Amino acid sequence: MAIAPVVHLLLLLLLPLAEVSALEQQKPPPPPQVVRPGCREKCGNITVPYPFGIGDGCYRDDGKGGFQLRCDDSHATPRLTAVGYDIRITNLSIATGEVQAKLKATRYCYDNEGVTVNRSGDGATPLTSSHYLFSATKNRLVALGCPSHGYFVDTAGYYVSGCMSICRPLQYAMPGSCTGVACCQSAIPSAVGYFEPFLLDMQKKDGDPILYTTTTTCRYVFLVETEWLRTRYNNVDKHLNRTDDLTVPIILDWAVRNVGNCSTARLNRTDYACRSVASHCVKSINGAGYQCNCSKGYEGNPYLEDGCRDIDECKRIEKQEEPCYGVCTNTPGSYTCQCPPGTSGIATWKNGCRPKDSFTFALKVVTGVSVGVFLPVFMCFWLYLGIQKRKLIRAKHKFFELNGGVFLQQQMSSYNGTGTCAGGFKIFSKEDLEKATNHFAADRVLGRGGHGIVYKGVLEDKTVVAIKKSKMIEEAPTKEFAMEMFILSQINHKNVVKLLGCCLEVEVPMLVYEYVSNGTLYNYIHGSKGIESGTAFETCLRIAVESAEALAYMHSSASPPILHGDVKTANILLDDKLTAKVSDFGASKLAPTDEAKMATLVQGTCGYLDPEYLMTCRLTEKSDVYSFGVVLLELLTKKKALYFEGPEEDRSLVLCFMMAVQVGQHHELLDSQVRNEMRIETLEVITQLIMRCLNMCGQERPTMKEVAERLEMLRRYQLNPWAQADANMEERQSLLDMEQRNVEYKFTQDCVLDFEGGSTYSFSS
């Protein structure tokens, strides 16, 4: 029982000692030493780190001057100067190897006659045989005032650098930085250790009068810190009239310069300035010599024993100066950052540490069973995909054969032995076209029609094409369809959209055409832009001629002849030069080689369909002639072929025009621009041509070749200067074939519908 009070007393005595020990552990380490023991560390608010020092034994003494400093405490603000060099130091840095000092600018003042009356300033500043050099990167030589040529010389008196400052008249002053007007600046070379400034007196009789337009009473020349010049002298005009003394800051580069470089310095370990173990030598950037830096992860003074101390990065992490979101552990010269216990990941990333999964035995068993079940399922799925892929390949091959792919390849090979046609016709795969259209994306749609959708595509060779994806196809024999594709690929006419290839691996073949950039003739006629005034009829006539020539080529020059079957303004495209190109051969057929008529399912567009074709189901070249007559009429009137919103008698453009011809008012249906630009004789001839094209009896219609020739004749007449100046009638008659000009339009009861009584008539001349 007597022991308990004694133990209690010992605990009370030891508790304060434990608290003191804990407090000592919590104390921050002392700051890194920057001066030698027992030496003065500051002069006013300027820290003086070794190798600089104040007093004996406090600075590095290696035979070069500049490290010994003097602090004059007699002033309100103590002044720090370099012993033997009379420069006032305002800041010292070991890290950058720089000293900021102040110098008085050299000042020259003149009387009204231009004679020097006063000169002041520090004059020469010799830094030879010292550890200092003037910084070439952070100083500039400046001449202020005008006219003046400021410069400085070296120890031998030779010119080193300078600049000229000239003023403009006050009314033409150019406020701004020091650019040569009222103030100039120039760079200085490296390794400069002597500065003696001068101003060259410029007498009026010695130079151009423009140099003396404006002068200042006092002129200055000085070396100054570049940053100070930029911020303080951004507007020179404010400083032109000054006459007082001017003190400016300069930057000096310092280094240990008793040896030339690090390699030489390391040979003499006794004199080697880098004393700290965690330090390394760096060659001076200005002149000979070297500097010392603390190694990465250390800070302090590398010129002192143990002057470089380890940086505690973990404390910087607390201040968010280093990236670590886990547990930080400081190490000599570095640190480690790890995720907290129970987590894993990347601790240097925010939210990079995640809780660890507890992979227990039960979880392992479940995982094993899951893998055992999943693996067979995966194998079955993989096998299923393989079977589906083979089915897809077989389906593609089947469609390819059904669509005549094999026959088409044989025809292409026999054509030139290379498997491609002379015009570049190619058989594309489905994947090629899907890639070209971004899997037939909606933003690639160029247009939709009765036969399908047209997409814009870009092939691998960057060729822009139009890809038609059809909705249906006639059940034509394989060889017949392939032969049609082969023959269509041979069409090579400037006014026919070129068929570049096809894809036969799908149920309904896809066709690849050249891309025409300016849209359809339908949109150009009825869109918001319209045809330009002043050339409306000329443009219409040219488009009509080009379209007619394309159809005439298909009817007369192709072998065998090709019937379009769906001629309309929506199937005539315009390129960037408004050149017409006939397109969309979805309803096209090859003309029969024998005398038999070709019967086919009626295809086409209401308003353009040949009535005879509609009744007989026989597509002939005269069917295209009728449809072209509607296109020609649409071009001249700018009215749609069918218009369901007006009165019933005005819904058909063809019927409306024929009725107007009966009463002699057909010119009123023409577009006003076209009517104003068309001559009366041209109107009569083109009206006759349209009426012949629209004849109910196909045999009475002209051929497309005749239509093209007649339109070309009209076009030449319209462009011919004889037509613009009233030339002699014989030439005009010869050009227009005028024997038909004064023909009366007669309607006989034969093939054309009577629009009032329902009888049938035919047009004749």
NORTA-V116598 format. One record per run of one state. SS is the DSSP state (H for helix, E for strand, C for the rest). FROM is the first residue (numbers start at 0). LEN is the number of residues. If there is no record, write none. Layout:
{{SS & FROM & LEN} {SS & FROM & LEN}}
This chain:
{{C & 0 & 1} {H & 1 & 25} {C & 26 & 15} {E & 41 & 2} {C & 43 & 2} {E & 45 & 2} {C & 47 & 5} {E & 52 & 2} {C & 54 & 10} {E & 64 & 1} {C & 65 & 2} {E & 67 & 5} {C & 72 & 6} {E & 78 & 4} {C & 82 & 5} {E & 87 & 6} {C & 93 & 4} {E & 97 & 7} {C & 104 & 1} {E & 105 & 5} {C & 110 & 5} {E & 115 & 5} {C & 120 & 4} {E & 124 & 2} {C & 126 & 3} {E & 129 & 1} {C & 130 & 1} {E & 131 & 3} {C & 134 & 4} {E & 138 & 6} {C & 144 & 3} {E & 147 & 6} {C & 153 & 5} {E & 158 & 8} {C & 166 & 3} {H & 169 & 3} {C & 172 & 8} {E & 180 & 1} {C & 181 & 1} {E & 182 & 4} {C & 186 & 5} {E & 191 & 1} {C & 192 & 1} {E & 193 & 7} {C & 200 & 3} {H & 203 & 3} {C & 206 & 2} {H & 208 & 4} {C & 212 & 5} {E & 217 & 8} {H & 225 & 7} {C & 232 & 3} {H & 235 & 4} {C & 239 & 7} {E & 246 & 8} {C & 254 & 1} {E & 255 & 1} {C & 256 & 5} {H & 261 & 6} {C & 267 & 11} {E & 278 & 5} {C & 283 & 6} {E & 289 & 5} {C & 294 & 3} {E & 297 & 3} {C & 300 & 7} {E & 307 & 3} {C & 310 & 2} {H & 312 & 6} {C & 318 & 8} {E & 326 & 5} {C & 331 & 2} {E & 333 & 5} {C & 338 & 4} {E & 342 & 3} {C & 345 & 7} {E & 352 & 3} {C & 355 & 5} {H & 360 & 42} {C & 402 & 2} {H & 404 & 12} {C & 416 & 9} {E & 425 & 3} {C & 428 & 1} {H & 429 & 7} {C & 436 & 5} {H & 441 & 3} {E & 444 & 4} {C & 448 & 3} {E & 451 & 7} {C & 458 & 5} {E & 463 & 7} {C & 470 & 7} {H & 477 & 12} {C & 489 & 6} {E & 495 & 1} {C & 496 & 2} {E & 498 & 5} {C & 503 & 6} {E & 509 & 5} {C & 514 & 5} {E & 519 & 1} {H & 520 & 6} {C & 526 & 9} {H & 535 & 22} {C & 557 & 4} {E & 561 & 2} {C & 563 & 5} {H & 568 & 3} {E & 571 & 3} {C & 574 & 5} {E & 579 & 3} {C & 582 & 6} {E & 588 & 2} {C & 590 & 8} {E & 598 & 1} {C & 599 & 11} {H & 610 & 6} {C & 616 & 1} {E & 617 & 1} {C & 618 & 2} {H & 620 & 17} {C & 637 & 4} {E & 641 & 1} {C & 642 & 5} {H & 647 & 3} {C & 650 & 1} {E & 651 & 1} {H & 652 & 10} {C & 662 & 3} {H & 665 & 4} {C & 669 & 2} {H & 671 & 6} {C & 677 & 2} {H & 679 & 14} {C & 693 & 4} {H & 697 & 3} {C & 700 & 3} {H & 703 & 16} {C & 719 & 1} {H & 720 & 4} {C & 724 & 4} {H & 728 & 8} {C & 736 & 1} {H & 737 & 3} {C & 740 & 5} {E & 745 & 8} {C & 753 & 6} {E & 759 & 5} {C & 764 & 1}}
